[in-house]
Amino acid sequence: MTRPPRQAAIRSAGAAVLCVIGLIFTAIVGGGLIVRAGALERGLVAGLPGPIAHAGVALGLNVDLAGMPPAELEQALDQAQMVGATWLRQTFPWAEIEPRPGEYHWERWDPLVEAIARRRETGDRPLHLLAVLDTSPDWAQAPDQPHDRTAPPAVPASFAAFARAFATRYGSRVDAYQIWDEPNLASHWGGRPANPAEYAALLRAAADVLHAAQPGAVVVAAALAPTAETGPENLSDVLYLRALYEVGAGPAFDAAAGKPYGYDTGPDDRRADLDRLNFSHFVLLREEMERHDDGNKALWAGQWGWNALPPGWSGPPSIWGQVSEAQQADYTLRALERARLEWPWAGPLFLERLRGPATADDPRWGFALVGPDSRPRPLYDALRTQAATPHDAPPLAYPGWHPAADPAA
């Protein structure tokens, strides 16, 4: 039976509307999948990666070993090796080592350099040293500026002279040098606004003398603090690295460095943008390197991890977010697994930190593998267990997606 023309038209229009709705739904779902796939692929390398100098994910630890009694120093190095660390990151403050021009005080630093060097030659997990050359003595600073040990020297050549003296004394016992720390924050640039051009001059001066004094030494650019600020006092780590390339500082360093703290989300939070601070923020620095044709260099992590303040903590709160001790252990292991699976461009990842700071109420205790009572914390135990696991054991079950990466979240 033939339908009336009006009913046929209505049915035809309805079918068309349903078709359009279906197409829109398909586009939305497809677009969501594309966005989701794009988030999953951030930081991944297509095909076989080309040669990347000084890359290779390895567990490193931030330490403060200067002035330790010999027995305590050896115990700390034992602890580092038992959790599987193969790199240590130690700050060597110029302000303390050369308090007056040409007057060097190496007494507190010689024993730790020697002890680490001995560990490099023995055992199945040799220890390597990243020396952070940082701070400046009063005499090297501009006389018309308030003196602050975090201020850069008035003349980069004075810092370069210290770097030369340092490399001459320790030579091949130091494997890599980081030049300054967090210059993208005013708090580590003498209270003055971040200035990439000034830092670039300091980096070039130090790199030139270090490469000349110790051929083959790795010069690492300052580990940039994660921040979303755009200046003038503090400048985003991504924007700061971009500025370093723009002023021509790329040739001065052998590896770049960032600080991928996890804050309040786990390593499976794949959202990566300038305004979000998480473990995936590290990928933005890598993308900046590739954008400036510097992808043949590695990106190191100067500090990273999740803060879990000890039970009963009464000091100031953490500024790096807060997780439980169980979450801290779980997130750290899965972050290492993610880096090993997905980031062939990454170098050593220096976990913050083996032992707590000297001040009892410093919230950095939340990062410490060994608690204020000198007992290993859950993260220490988890890393030690993983380090003792045979290498042919199956990898961790790392999730490939997390609801946090949903574009609608």
Contacts in CASP RR format, 6 or more apart in sequence:
PFRMAT RR
TARGET T0000
AUTHOR 0000-0000-0000
METHOD contacts of the structure
MODEL  1
MTRPPRQAAIRSAGAAVLCVIGLIFTAIVGGGLIVRAGALERGLVAGLPG
PIAHAGVALGLNVDLAGMPPAELEQALDQAQMVGATWLRQTFPWAEIEPR
PGEYHWERWDPLVEAIARRRETGDRPLHLLAVLDTSPDWAQAPDQPHDRT
APPAVPASFAAFARAFATRYGSRVDAYQIWDEPNLASHWGGRPANPAEYA
ALLRAAADVLHAAQPGAVVVAAALAPTAETGPENLSDVLYLRALYEVGAG
PAFDAAAGKPYGYDTGPDDRRADLDRLNFSHFVLLREEMERHDDGNKALW
AGQWGWNALPPGWSGPPSIWGQVSEAQQADYTLRALERARLEWPWAGPLF
LERLRGPATADDPRWGFALVGPDSRPRPLYDALRTQAATPHDAPPLAYPG
WHPAADPAA
3 11 0 8 1.000
32 407 0 8 1.000
35 407 0 8 1.000
36 401 0 8 1.000
36 405 0 8 1.000
36 406 0 8 1.000
36 407 0 8 1.000
39 270 0 8 1.000
39 271 0 8 1.000
39 272 0 8 1.000
39 405 0 8 1.000
39 407 0 8 1.000
40 270 0 8 1.000
40 400 0 8 1.000
40 401 0 8 1.000
40 405 0 8 1.000
42 270 0 8 1.000
42 272 0 8 1.000
42 280 0 8 1.000
42 283 0 8 1.000
42 287 0 8 1.000
43 283 0 8 1.000
43 286 0 8 1.000
43 287 0 8 1.000
43 342 0 8 1.000
43 343 0 8 1.000
43 345 0 8 1.000
44 342 0 8 1.000
45 344 0 8 1.000
45 345 0 8 1.000
49 344 0 8 1.000
49 345 0 8 1.000
50 296 0 8 1.000
51 296 0 8 1.000
52 295 0 8 1.000
52 296 0 8 1.000
52 297 0 8 1.000
52 298 0 8 1.000
52 344 0 8 1.000
52 345 0 8 1.000
53 254 0 8 1.000
53 255 0 8 1.000
53 296 0 8 1.000
53 297 0 8 1.000
53 298 0 8 1.000
54 176 0 8 1.000
54 218 0 8 1.000
54 254 0 8 1.000
54 255 0 8 1.000
54 297 0 8 1.000
54 298 0 8 1.000
54 300 0 8 1.000
54 347 0 8 1.000
55 298 0 8 1.000
55 344 0 8 1.000
55 345 0 8 1.000
55 346 0 8 1.000
55 347 0 8 1.000
56 298 0 8 1.000
56 344 0 8 1.000
56 346 0 8 1.000
56 347 0 8 1.000
56 348 0 8 1.000
57 336 0 8 1.000
57 339 0 8 1.000
57 340 0 8 1.000
57 343 0 8 1.000
57 346 0 8 1.000
57 347 0 8 1.000
57 348 0 8 1.000
57 349 0 8 1.000
58 86 0 8 1.000
58 87 0 8 1.000
58 347 0 8 1.000
58 348 0 8 1.000
58 349 0 8 1.000
59 83 0 8 1.000
59 84 0 8 1.000
59 85 0 8 1.000
59 86 0 8 1.000
59 87 0 8 1.000
59 336 0 8 1.000
59 348 0 8 1.000
59 349 0 8 1.000
59 351 0 8 1.000
59 383 0 8 1.000
60 85 0 8 1.000
60 86 0 8 1.000
60 87 0 8 1.000
60 88 0 8 1.000
60 89 0 8 1.000
60 348 0 8 1.000
60 349 0 8 1.000
60 350 0 8 1.000
60 351 0 8 1.000
61 80 0 8 1.000
61 83 0 8 1.000
61 85 0 8 1.000
61 87 0 8 1.000
61 88 0 8 1.000
61 89 0 8 1.000
61 350 0 8 1.000
61 351 0 8 1.000
61 353 0 8 1.000
61 354 0 8 1.000
61 369 0 8 1.000
62 88 0 8 1.000
62 89 0 8 1.000
62 90 0 8 1.000
62 302 0 8 1.000
62 303 0 8 1.000
62 350 0 8 1.000
62 351 0 8 1.000
62 352 0 8 1.000
62 353 0 8 1.000
62 354 0 8 1.000
63 76 0 8 1.000
63 80 0 8 1.000
63 88 0 8 1.000
63 89 0 8 1.000
63 90 0 8 1.000
63 353 0 8 1.000
63 354 0 8 1.000
63 355 0 8 1.000
64 90 0 8 1.000
64 91 0 8 1.000
64 353 0 8 1.000
64 355 0 8 1.000
64 357 0 8 1.000
64 358 0 8 1.000
65 73 0 8 1.000
65 76 0 8 1.000
65 77 0 8 1.000
65 88 0 8 1.000
65 90 0 8 1.000
65 112 0 8 1.000
65 115 0 8 1.000
66 90 0 8 1.000
66 108 0 8 1.000
66 109 0 8 1.000
66 112 0 8 1.000
67 73 0 8 1.000
67 108 0 8 1.000
67 111 0 8 1.000
67 112 0 8 1.000
68 76 0 8 1.000
68 111 0 8 1.000
68 112 0 8 1.000
70 111 0 8 1.000
73 111 0 8 1.000
73 112 0 8 1.000
73 115 0 8 1.000
74 115 0 8 1.000
76 354 0 8 1.000
76 355 0 8 1.000
77 115 0 8 1.000
77 116 0 8 1.000
77 119 0 8 1.000
77 127 0 8 1.000
79 354 0 8 1.000
79 369 0 8 1.000
79 370 0 8 1.000
79 376 0 8 1.000
79 380 0 8 1.000
80 88 0 8 1.000
80 127 0 8 1.000
80 354 0 8 1.000
81 119 0 8 1.000
81 123 0 8 1.000
81 125 0 8 1.000
81 127 0 8 1.000
82 384 0 8 1.000
82 387 0 8 1.000
83 369 0 8 1.000
83 380 0 8 1.000
83 383 0 8 1.000
83 384 0 8 1.000
83 387 0 8 1.000
84 125 0 8 1.000
84 383 0 8 1.000
84 384 0 8 1.000
84 386 0 8 1.000
84 387 0 8 1.000
85 125 0 8 1.000
85 127 0 8 1.000
85 351 0 8 1.000
85 354 0 8 1.000
86 125 0 8 1.000
86 126 0 8 1.000
86 127 0 8 1.000
86 128 0 8 1.000
86 348 0 8 1.000
87 127 0 8 1.000
87 128 0 8 1.000
87 129 0 8 1.000
87 130 0 8 1.000
87 175 0 8 1.000
87 348 0 8 1.000
87 350 0 8 1.000
88 116 0 8 1.000
88 127 0 8 1.000
88 128 0 8 1.000
88 129 0 8 1.000
88 130 0 8 1.000
89 130 0 8 1.000
89 132 0 8 1.000
89 178 0 8 1.000
89 302 0 8 1.000
89 303 0 8 1.000
89 350 0 8 1.000
90 112 0 8 1.000
90 129 0 8 1.000
90 130 0 8 1.000
90 131 0 8 1.000
90 132 0 8 1.000
91 132 0 8 1.000
91 134 0 8 1.000
91 181 0 8 1.000
92 109 0 8 1.000
92 131 0 8 1.000
92 132 0 8 1.000
92 133 0 8 1.000
92 134 0 8 1.000
92 166 0 8 1.000
93 134 0 8 1.000
93 135 0 8 1.000
93 149 0 8 1.000
94 133 0 8 1.000
94 134 0 8 1.000
94 135 0 8 1.000
94 136 0 8 1.000
94 137 0 8 1.000
94 140 0 8 1.000
94 159 0 8 1.000
94 162 0 8 1.000
95 135 0 8 1.000
95 136 0 8 1.000
95 137 0 8 1.000
95 138 0 8 1.000
95 149 0 8 1.000
96 105 0 8 1.000
96 108 0 8 1.000
96 135 0 8 1.000
97 104 0 8 1.000
97 105 0 8 1.000
97 106 0 8 1.000
97 109 0 8 1.000
97 162 0 8 1.000
97 166 0 8 1.000
98 104 0 8 1.000
98 105 0 8 1.000
98 137 0 8 1.000
98 162 0 8 1.000
98 165 0 8 1.000
99 105 0 8 1.000
99 137 0 8 1.000
99 139 0 8 1.000
100 137 0 8 1.000
100 139 0 8 1.000
101 139 0 8 1.000
101 140 0 8 1.000
102 165 0 8 1.000
104 165 0 8 1.000
106 169 0 8 1.000
113 129 0 8 1.000
113 170 0 8 1.000
113 173 0 8 1.000
113 174 0 8 1.000
114 173 0 8 1.000
116 127 0 8 1.000
116 128 0 8 1.000
116 129 0 8 1.000
116 173 0 8 1.000
117 129 0 8 1.000
117 173 0 8 1.000
119 126 0 8 1.000
119 127 0 8 1.000
120 126 0 8 1.000
120 127 0 8 1.000
120 128 0 8 1.000
120 129 0 8 1.000
120 173 0 8 1.000
120 175 0 8 1.000
125 387 0 8 1.000
128 175 0 8 1.000
128 176 0 8 1.000
128 348 0 8 1.000
129 173 0 8 1.000
129 174 0 8 1.000
129 175 0 8 1.000
129 176 0 8 1.000
130 175 0 8 1.000
130 176 0 8 1.000
130 177 0 8 1.000
130 178 0 8 1.000
130 220 0 8 1.000
130 300 0 8 1.000
130 348 0 8 1.000
130 350 0 8 1.000
131 166 0 8 1.000
131 170 0 8 1.000
131 174 0 8 1.000
131 176 0 8 1.000
131 177 0 8 1.000
131 178 0 8 1.000
132 177 0 8 1.000
132 178 0 8 1.000
132 180 0 8 1.000
132 181 0 8 1.000
133 159 0 8 1.000
133 162 0 8 1.000
133 163 0 8 1.000
133 166 0 8 1.000
133 177 0 8 1.000
133 178 0 8 1.000
133 179 0 8 1.000
133 180 0 8 1.000
133 206 0 8 1.000
134 180 0 8 1.000
134 181 0 8 1.000
135 149 0 8 1.000
135 150 0 8 1.000
136 149 0 8 1.000
136 151 0 8 1.000
136 152 0 8 1.000
136 153 0 8 1.000
136 158 0 8 1.000
136 159 0 8 1.000
137 149 0 8 1.000
138 147 0 8 1.000
140 153 0 8 1.000
140 154 0 8 1.000
140 155 0 8 1.000
140 158 0 8 1.000
140 159 0 8 1.000
141 147 0 8 1.000
141 148 0 8 1.000
141 151 0 8 1.000
141 152 0 8 1.000
141 153 0 8 1.000
141 154 0 8 1.000
142 151 0 8 1.000
142 154 0 8 1.000
143 154 0 8 1.000
145 151 0 8 1.000
145 190 0 8 1.000
145 192 0 8 1.000
148 190 0 8 1.000
148 191 0 8 1.000
150 187 0 8 1.000
150 188 0 8 1.000
150 189 0 8 1.000
150 190 0 8 1.000
150 191 0 8 1.000
151 189 0 8 1.000
151 190 0 8 1.000
151 191 0 8 1.000
151 192 0 8 1.000
152 159 0 8 1.000
152 180 0 8 1.000
152 183 0 8 1.000
152 189 0 8 1.000
152 190 0 8 1.000
152 198 0 8 1.000
152 199 0 8 1.000
152 202 0 8 1.000
153 159 0 8 1.000
153 202 0 8 1.000
156 201 0 8 1.000
156 202 0 8 1.000
156 204 0 8 1.000
156 205 0 8 1.000
156 206 0 8 1.000
157 205 0 8 1.000
159 202 0 8 1.000
159 205 0 8 1.000
159 206 0 8 1.000
160 205 0 8 1.000
160 206 0 8 1.000
160 208 0 8 1.000
160 209 0 8 1.000
161 209 0 8 1.000
163 177 0 8 1.000
163 179 0 8 1.000
163 206 0 8 1.000
163 209 0 8 1.000
163 210 0 8 1.000
163 213 0 8 1.000
164 209 0 8 1.000
164 210 0 8 1.000
164 213 0 8 1.000
166 174 0 8 1.000
167 174 0 8 1.000
167 177 0 8 1.000
167 209 0 8 1.000
167 210 0 8 1.000
167 213 0 8 1.000
167 214 0 8 1.000
167 217 0 8 1.000
168 213 0 8 1.000
171 213 0 8 1.000
171 214 0 8 1.000
172 214 0 8 1.000
174 214 0 8 1.000
174 217 0 8 1.000
175 217 0 8 1.000
175 218 0 8 1.000
176 217 0 8 1.000
176 218 0 8 1.000
176 219 0 8 1.000
176 220 0 8 1.000
176 255 0 8 1.000
177 206 0 8 1.000
177 210 0 8 1.000
177 217 0 8 1.000
177 218 0 8 1.000
177 219 0 8 1.000
177 220 0 8 1.000
178 220 0 8 1.000
178 221 0 8 1.000
178 222 0 8 1.000
178 223 0 8 1.000
178 257 0 8 1.000
178 302 0 8 1.000
179 202 0 8 1.000
179 203 0 8 1.000
179 206 0 8 1.000
179 207 0 8 1.000
179 219 0 8 1.000
179 220 0 8 1.000
179 221 0 8 1.000
179 222 0 8 1.000
179 253 0 8 1.000
180 188 0 8 1.000
180 199 0 8 1.000
180 202 0 8 1.000
180 203 0 8 1.000
180 222 0 8 1.000
181 188 0 8 1.000
181 222 0 8 1.000
181 223 0 8 1.000
182 188 0 8 1.000
182 222 0 8 1.000
182 223 0 8 1.000
182 224 0 8 1.000
182 225 0 8 1.000
182 259 0 8 1.000
183 189 0 8 1.000
183 194 0 8 1.000
183 195 0 8 1.000
183 196 0 8 1.000
183 199 0 8 1.000
183 222 0 8 1.000
183 224 0 8 1.000
183 240 0 8 1.000
184 194 0 8 1.000
184 196 0 8 1.000
184 222 0 8 1.000
184 224 0 8 1.000
184 225 0 8 1.000
184 227 0 8 1.000
184 234 0 8 1.000
184 235 0 8 1.000
184 236 0 8 1.000
184 237 0 8 1.000
184 240 0 8 1.000
185 194 0 8 1.000
185 225 0 8 1.000
185 227 0 8 1.000
185 233 0 8 1.000
185 234 0 8 1.000
186 192 0 8 1.000
186 193 0 8 1.000
186 194 0 8 1.000
186 233 0 8 1.000
186 234 0 8 1.000
188 225 0 8 1.000
189 195 0 8 1.000
189 199 0 8 1.000
191 233 0 8 1.000
193 231 0 8 1.000
193 232 0 8 1.000
193 233 0 8 1.000
194 231 0 8 1.000
194 232 0 8 1.000
194 233 0 8 1.000
194 234 0 8 1.000
194 235 0 8 1.000
194 240 0 8 1.000
196 235 0 8 1.000
196 240 0 8 1.000
196 243 0 8 1.000
196 244 0 8 1.000
196 246 0 8 1.000
196 247 0 8 1.000
196 249 0 8 1.000
197 243 0 8 1.000
197 247 0 8 1.000
199 222 0 8 1.000
199 244 0 8 1.000
199 249 0 8 1.000
200 244 0 8 1.000
200 247 0 8 1.000
200 248 0 8 1.000
200 249 0 8 1.000
200 252 0 8 1.000
203 221 0 8 1.000
203 222 0 8 1.000
203 244 0 8 1.000
203 249 0 8 1.000
203 252 0 8 1.000
203 253 0 8 1.000
204 249 0 8 1.000
204 252 0 8 1.000
206 219 0 8 1.000
207 219 0 8 1.000
207 252 0 8 1.000
207 253 0 8 1.000
208 252 0 8 1.000
210 217 0 8 1.000
210 219 0 8 1.000
211 217 0 8 1.000
211 219 0 8 1.000
218 254 0 8 1.000
218 255 0 8 1.000
219 252 0 8 1.000
219 253 0 8 1.000
219 254 0 8 1.000
219 255 0 8 1.000
220 253 0 8 1.000
220 254 0 8 1.000
220 255 0 8 1.000
220 256 0 8 1.000
220 257 0 8 1.000
220 300 0 8 1.000
221 244 0 8 1.000
221 249 0 8 1.000
221 252 0 8 1.000
221 253 0 8 1.000
221 255 0 8 1.000
221 256 0 8 1.000
221 257 0 8 1.000
222 257 0 8 1.000
223 257 0 8 1.000
223 258 0 8 1.000
223 259 0 8 1.000
223 300 0 8 1.000
223 301 0 8 1.000
223 302 0 8 1.000
223 303 0 8 1.000
224 237 0 8 1.000
224 240 0 8 1.000
224 241 0 8 1.000
224 257 0 8 1.000
224 258 0 8 1.000
224 259 0 8 1.000
224 285 0 8 1.000
225 234 0 8 1.000
225 237 0 8 1.000
225 259 0 8 1.000
226 237 0 8 1.000
226 258 0 8 1.000
226 259 0 8 1.000
226 260 0 8 1.000
226 261 0 8 1.000
226 277 0 8 1.000
226 281 0 8 1.000
227 234 0 8 1.000
227 235 0 8 1.000
227 236 0 8 1.000
227 237 0 8 1.000
227 277 0 8 1.000
228 236 0 8 1.000
228 274 0 8 1.000
228 275 0 8 1.000
228 276 0 8 1.000
228 277 0 8 1.000
229 235 0 8 1.000
229 236 0 8 1.000
230 236 0 8 1.000
230 239 0 8 1.000
235 243 0 8 1.000
236 274 0 8 1.000
237 258 0 8 1.000
237 259 0 8 1.000
237 281 0 8 1.000
237 285 0 8 1.000
238 274 0 8 1.000
238 284 0 8 1.000
238 285 0 8 1.000
238 288 0 8 1.000
239 274 0 8 1.000
241 256 0 8 1.000
241 285 0 8 1.000
241 288 0 8 1.000
241 289 0 8 1.000
242 288 0 8 1.000
242 291 0 8 1.000
242 292 0 8 1.000
244 250 0 8 1.000
245 288 0 8 1.000
245 292 0 8 1.000
245 294 0 8 1.000
250 292 0 8 1.000
250 294 0 8 1.000
253 297 0 8 1.000
254 297 0 8 1.000
255 297 0 8 1.000
255 298 0 8 1.000
255 299 0 8 1.000
255 300 0 8 1.000
255 347 0 8 1.000
256 285 0 8 1.000
256 289 0 8 1.000
256 294 0 8 1.000
256 297 0 8 1.000
256 298 0 8 1.000
256 299 0 8 1.000
256 300 0 8 1.000
257 299 0 8 1.000
257 300 0 8 1.000
257 301 0 8 1.000
257 302 0 8 1.000
258 282 0 8 1.000
258 285 0 8 1.000
258 299 0 8 1.000
258 300 0 8 1.000
258 301 0 8 1.000
258 302 0 8 1.000
259 301 0 8 1.000
259 302 0 8 1.000
259 303 0 8 1.000
259 304 0 8 1.000
260 278 0 8 1.000
260 279 0 8 1.000
260 280 0 8 1.000
260 281 0 8 1.000
260 282 0 8 1.000
260 301 0 8 1.000
260 304 0 8 1.000
260 305 0 8 1.000
261 277 0 8 1.000
261 279 0 8 1.000
261 303 0 8 1.000
261 304 0 8 1.000
261 305 0 8 1.000
261 306 0 8 1.000
261 307 0 8 1.000
261 320 0 8 1.000
261 352 0 8 1.000
262 277 0 8 1.000
262 278 0 8 1.000
262 279 0 8 1.000
262 304 0 8 1.000
262 305 0 8 1.000
262 306 0 8 1.000
262 320 0 8 1.000
262 321 0 8 1.000
262 331 0 8 1.000
262 335 0 8 1.000
263 277 0 8 1.000
263 278 0 8 1.000
263 306 0 8 1.000
263 320 0 8 1.000
263 321 0 8 1.000
264 321 0 8 1.000
264 322 0 8 1.000
264 323 0 8 1.000
265 278 0 8 1.000
265 279 0 8 1.000
265 404 0 8 1.000
266 278 0 8 1.000
266 279 0 8 1.000
266 306 0 8 1.000
266 327 0 8 1.000
266 331 0 8 1.000
266 334 0 8 1.000
266 335 0 8 1.000
266 402 0 8 1.000
267 279 0 8 1.000
267 280 0 8 1.000
267 331 0 8 1.000
267 334 0 8 1.000
267 335 0 8 1.000
267 338 0 8 1.000
268 334 0 8 1.000
268 338 0 8 1.000
268 398 0 8 1.000
268 399 0 8 1.000
268 400 0 8 1.000
268 401 0 8 1.000
268 402 0 8 1.000
268 404 0 8 1.000
268 405 0 8 1.000
269 278 0 8 1.000
269 279 0 8 1.000
269 280 0 8 1.000
269 402 0 8 1.000
269 404 0 8 1.000
269 405 0 8 1.000
270 280 0 8 1.000
270 401 0 8 1.000
270 402 0 8 1.000
270 404 0 8 1.000
270 405 0 8 1.000
271 278 0 8 1.000
271 280 0 8 1.000
271 404 0 8 1.000
271 405 0 8 1.000
271 409 0 8 1.000
272 278 0 8 1.000
272 280 0 8 1.000
272 281 0 8 1.000
272 283 0 8 1.000
272 284 0 8 1.000
273 284 0 8 1.000
274 284 0 8 1.000
279 304 0 8 1.000
279 305 0 8 1.000
279 335 0 8 1.000
279 338 0 8 1.000
282 299 0 8 1.000
282 301 0 8 1.000
282 304 0 8 1.000
282 346 0 8 1.000
285 299 0 8 1.000
286 295 0 8 1.000
286 299 0 8 1.000
286 343 0 8 1.000
286 345 0 8 1.000
286 346 0 8 1.000
289 295 0 8 1.000
289 297 0 8 1.000
289 299 0 8 1.000
289 345 0 8 1.000
295 345 0 8 1.000
298 345 0 8 1.000
298 346 0 8 1.000
298 347 0 8 1.000
299 345 0 8 1.000
299 346 0 8 1.000
299 347 0 8 1.000
300 346 0 8 1.000
300 347 0 8 1.000
300 348 0 8 1.000
300 349 0 8 1.000
300 350 0 8 1.000
301 346 0 8 1.000
301 347 0 8 1.000
301 348 0 8 1.000
301 349 0 8 1.000
301 350 0 8 1.000
302 349 0 8 1.000
302 350 0 8 1.000
303 350 0 8 1.000
303 351 0 8 1.000
303 352 0 8 1.000
303 353 0 8 1.000
304 335 0 8 1.000
304 349 0 8 1.000
304 350 0 8 1.000
304 351 0 8 1.000
304 352 0 8 1.000
305 320 0 8 1.000
305 328 0 8 1.000
305 331 0 8 1.000
305 332 0 8 1.000
305 335 0 8 1.000
305 351 0 8 1.000
305 352 0 8 1.000
305 367 0 8 1.000
306 320 0 8 1.000
306 321 0 8 1.000
306 323 0 8 1.000
306 327 0 8 1.000
306 328 0 8 1.000
306 331 0 8 1.000
306 332 0 8 1.000
306 367 0 8 1.000
307 318 0 8 1.000
307 320 0 8 1.000
307 321 0 8 1.000
307 322 0 8 1.000
307 323 0 8 1.000
307 328 0 8 1.000
307 363 0 8 1.000
307 364 0 8 1.000
307 366 0 8 1.000
307 367 0 8 1.000
308 322 0 8 1.000
308 323 0 8 1.000
308 324 0 8 1.000
308 325 0 8 1.000
308 327 0 8 1.000
308 328 0 8 1.000
308 366 0 8 1.000
308 367 0 8 1.000
308 377 0 8 1.000
308 379 0 8 1.000
309 317 0 8 1.000
309 318 0 8 1.000
309 322 0 8 1.000
309 363 0 8 1.000
309 365 0 8 1.000
309 366 0 8 1.000
310 325 0 8 1.000
310 365 0 8 1.000
310 366 0 8 1.000
310 371 0 8 1.000
310 372 0 8 1.000
310 377 0 8 1.000
313 363 0 8 1.000
313 365 0 8 1.000
313 366 0 8 1.000
314 361 0 8 1.000
315 361 0 8 1.000
315 363 0 8 1.000
316 361 0 8 1.000
316 362 0 8 1.000
316 363 0 8 1.000
317 363 0 8 1.000
318 363 0 8 1.000
318 366 0 8 1.000
319 363 0 8 1.000
320 363 0 8 1.000
320 367 0 8 1.000
323 331 0 8 1.000
325 377 0 8 1.000
325 378 0 8 1.000
325 379 0 8 1.000
326 378 0 8 1.000
328 378 0 8 1.000
328 379 0 8 1.000
329 378 0 8 1.000
329 379 0 8 1.000
329 381 0 8 1.000
329 382 0 8 1.000
329 383 0 8 1.000
330 382 0 8 1.000
332 351 0 8 1.000
332 379 0 8 1.000
332 382 0 8 1.000
332 383 0 8 1.000
333 382 0 8 1.000
333 383 0 8 1.000
333 386 0 8 1.000
333 396 0 8 1.000
334 396 0 8 1.000
334 398 0 8 1.000
336 349 0 8 1.000
337 395 0 8 1.000
337 396 0 8 1.000
337 398 0 8 1.000
338 398 0 8 1.000
339 346 0 8 1.000
339 349 0 8 1.000
341 395 0 8 1.000
341 398 0 8 1.000
351 367 0 8 1.000
351 369 0 8 1.000
352 364 0 8 1.000
352 367 0 8 1.000
353 364 0 8 1.000
353 367 0 8 1.000
353 368 0 8 1.000
353 369 0 8 1.000
354 368 0 8 1.000
354 369 0 8 1.000
354 370 0 8 1.000
355 368 0 8 1.000
355 369 0 8 1.000
355 370 0 8 1.000
355 371 0 8 1.000
356 362 0 8 1.000
356 364 0 8 1.000
356 365 0 8 1.000
356 366 0 8 1.000
356 367 0 8 1.000
356 368 0 8 1.000
356 370 0 8 1.000
356 371 0 8 1.000
356 372 0 8 1.000
357 364 0 8 1.000
357 365 0 8 1.000
360 372 0 8 1.000
365 371 0 8 1.000
365 372 0 8 1.000
368 377 0 8 1.000
369 376 0 8 1.000
369 377 0 8 1.000
369 379 0 8 1.000
369 380 0 8 1.000
369 383 0 8 1.000
370 376 0 8 1.000
370 377 0 8 1.000
370 380 0 8 1.000
371 377 0 8 1.000
376 384 0 8 1.000
403 409 0 8 1.000
END
